[in-house]
Amino acid sequence: MRSASDRSPVRAKAFQPPDRGRSMVQSIEITKVSIRDRLVVDANVSMRNPQDFDFSPRASMEGTTLSLLNEGGSNTSSSFDLDSDQMIAAERDRMLELRVKFSVEGMHGVLIHKTMNTKTAPNAKKLAEPRWKTILPLLM
């Protein structure tokens, strides 16, 4: 029988703590900015690994430029120049609705033979997409 000092620490099989030493986000791209009830920002976020869950977006505005970045030591950011109507909505609400579409670059390699999309039947189901929607305060 082994003593307590000889035992190695036990780790759960399925749990792996996130690696905090490197950035989880590979790139952020603002694709569209529009106005509905408030300023709405659509963005594509590319992650490095499918197990990366560390994404904390922050929005700020300097002049007429809206910047979106990931908090936590990441240098990845994206910016967008707002027009006058978008500026009025941003200054009025001082918040924005962020809609994010996530992707993982190179997870499956390059597809050579693509399966046909058979969403033609009336009861056809749409495949799930990794999307996220939140409201962010806007730092001015």
Contacts in CASP RR format, 6 or more apart in sequence:
PFRMAT RR
TARGET T0000
AUTHOR 0000-0000-0000
METHOD contacts of the structure
MODEL  1
MRSASDRSPVRAKAFQPPDRGRSMVQSIEITKVSIRDRLVVDANVSMRNP
QDFDFSPRASMEGTTLSLLNEGGSNTSSSFDLDSDQMIAAERDRMLELRV
KFSVEGMHGVLIHKTMNTKTAPNAKKLAEPRWKTILPLLM
16 51 0 8 1.000
18 24 0 8 1.000
18 51 0 8 1.000
18 52 0 8 1.000
18 53 0 8 1.000
18 54 0 8 1.000
20 54 0 8 1.000
22 48 0 8 1.000
23 48 0 8 1.000
23 70 0 8 1.000
23 72 0 8 1.000
23 73 0 8 1.000
23 74 0 8 1.000
23 75 0 8 1.000
23 76 0 8 1.000
24 47 0 8 1.000
24 48 0 8 1.000
24 49 0 8 1.000
24 52 0 8 1.000
24 53 0 8 1.000
24 54 0 8 1.000
24 55 0 8 1.000
24 70 0 8 1.000
24 74 0 8 1.000
25 45 0 8 1.000
25 46 0 8 1.000
25 47 0 8 1.000
25 48 0 8 1.000
25 52 0 8 1.000
25 55 0 8 1.000
25 70 0 8 1.000
25 74 0 8 1.000
25 76 0 8 1.000
26 46 0 8 1.000
26 47 0 8 1.000
26 48 0 8 1.000
26 76 0 8 1.000
26 105 0 8 1.000
27 45 0 8 1.000
27 46 0 8 1.000
27 76 0 8 1.000
28 43 0 8 1.000
28 44 0 8 1.000
28 45 0 8 1.000
28 46 0 8 1.000
28 57 0 8 1.000
28 68 0 8 1.000
28 69 0 8 1.000
28 70 0 8 1.000
28 76 0 8 1.000
28 77 0 8 1.000
28 78 0 8 1.000
29 43 0 8 1.000
29 44 0 8 1.000
29 45 0 8 1.000
29 46 0 8 1.000
29 78 0 8 1.000
30 41 0 8 1.000
30 42 0 8 1.000
30 43 0 8 1.000
30 66 0 8 1.000
30 68 0 8 1.000
30 78 0 8 1.000
30 79 0 8 1.000
30 80 0 8 1.000
31 42 0 8 1.000
31 43 0 8 1.000
31 44 0 8 1.000
32 41 0 8 1.000
32 42 0 8 1.000
33 39 0 8 1.000
33 40 0 8 1.000
33 41 0 8 1.000
33 42 0 8 1.000
33 66 0 8 1.000
33 80 0 8 1.000
33 82 0 8 1.000
33 86 0 8 1.000
34 40 0 8 1.000
34 42 0 8 1.000
35 85 0 8 1.000
35 86 0 8 1.000
35 89 0 8 1.000
36 97 0 8 1.000
38 89 0 8 1.000
38 93 0 8 1.000
38 95 0 8 1.000
38 96 0 8 1.000
38 97 0 8 1.000
38 135 0 8 1.000
39 86 0 8 1.000
39 89 0 8 1.000
39 90 0 8 1.000
39 93 0 8 1.000
39 95 0 8 1.000
39 96 0 8 1.000
39 97 0 8 1.000
39 138 0 8 1.000
40 96 0 8 1.000
40 97 0 8 1.000
40 99 0 8 1.000
41 59 0 8 1.000
41 66 0 8 1.000
41 68 0 8 1.000
41 80 0 8 1.000
41 96 0 8 1.000
41 97 0 8 1.000
41 98 0 8 1.000
41 99 0 8 1.000
42 99 0 8 1.000
42 101 0 8 1.000
43 57 0 8 1.000
43 68 0 8 1.000
43 78 0 8 1.000
43 98 0 8 1.000
43 99 0 8 1.000
43 100 0 8 1.000
43 101 0 8 1.000
44 100 0 8 1.000
44 101 0 8 1.000
44 103 0 8 1.000
45 55 0 8 1.000
45 100 0 8 1.000
45 101 0 8 1.000
45 102 0 8 1.000
45 103 0 8 1.000
46 102 0 8 1.000
46 103 0 8 1.000
46 104 0 8 1.000
46 105 0 8 1.000
47 55 0 8 1.000
47 102 0 8 1.000
47 103 0 8 1.000
47 104 0 8 1.000
47 105 0 8 1.000
48 104 0 8 1.000
48 105 0 8 1.000
49 104 0 8 1.000
50 104 0 8 1.000
50 107 0 8 1.000
52 104 0 8 1.000
55 70 0 8 1.000
55 100 0 8 1.000
55 102 0 8 1.000
56 70 0 8 1.000
56 71 0 8 1.000
56 72 0 8 1.000
57 68 0 8 1.000
57 69 0 8 1.000
57 70 0 8 1.000
57 71 0 8 1.000
57 98 0 8 1.000
57 100 0 8 1.000
57 134 0 8 1.000
57 136 0 8 1.000
58 68 0 8 1.000
58 69 0 8 1.000
58 70 0 8 1.000
58 71 0 8 1.000
58 136 0 8 1.000
58 139 0 8 1.000
59 66 0 8 1.000
59 67 0 8 1.000
59 68 0 8 1.000
59 96 0 8 1.000
59 98 0 8 1.000
59 136 0 8 1.000
59 137 0 8 1.000
59 138 0 8 1.000
59 139 0 8 1.000
60 66 0 8 1.000
60 67 0 8 1.000
60 69 0 8 1.000
60 138 0 8 1.000
60 139 0 8 1.000
60 140 0 8 1.000
61 67 0 8 1.000
61 82 0 8 1.000
61 90 0 8 1.000
61 138 0 8 1.000
61 139 0 8 1.000
61 140 0 8 1.000
64 81 0 8 1.000
64 82 0 8 1.000
64 87 0 8 1.000
65 79 0 8 1.000
65 80 0 8 1.000
65 81 0 8 1.000
65 82 0 8 1.000
66 79 0 8 1.000
66 80 0 8 1.000
66 81 0 8 1.000
66 82 0 8 1.000
66 90 0 8 1.000
66 96 0 8 1.000
66 138 0 8 1.000
67 77 0 8 1.000
67 78 0 8 1.000
67 79 0 8 1.000
68 77 0 8 1.000
68 78 0 8 1.000
68 79 0 8 1.000
68 80 0 8 1.000
68 98 0 8 1.000
69 76 0 8 1.000
69 77 0 8 1.000
69 78 0 8 1.000
70 76 0 8 1.000
70 77 0 8 1.000
82 90 0 8 1.000
90 96 0 8 1.000
90 138 0 8 1.000
90 140 0 8 1.000
91 140 0 8 1.000
93 138 0 8 1.000
94 137 0 8 1.000
94 138 0 8 1.000
94 140 0 8 1.000
95 135 0 8 1.000
95 136 0 8 1.000
95 137 0 8 1.000
95 138 0 8 1.000
96 135 0 8 1.000
96 136 0 8 1.000
96 138 0 8 1.000
97 133 0 8 1.000
97 134 0 8 1.000
97 135 0 8 1.000
97 136 0 8 1.000
98 133 0 8 1.000
98 134 0 8 1.000
98 135 0 8 1.000
98 136 0 8 1.000
99 131 0 8 1.000
99 132 0 8 1.000
99 133 0 8 1.000
100 131 0 8 1.000
100 132 0 8 1.000
100 133 0 8 1.000
100 134 0 8 1.000
101 129 0 8 1.000
101 130 0 8 1.000
101 131 0 8 1.000
102 130 0 8 1.000
102 131 0 8 1.000
102 132 0 8 1.000
103 130 0 8 1.000
118 124 0 8 1.000
119 125 0 8 1.000
119 126 0 8 1.000
END
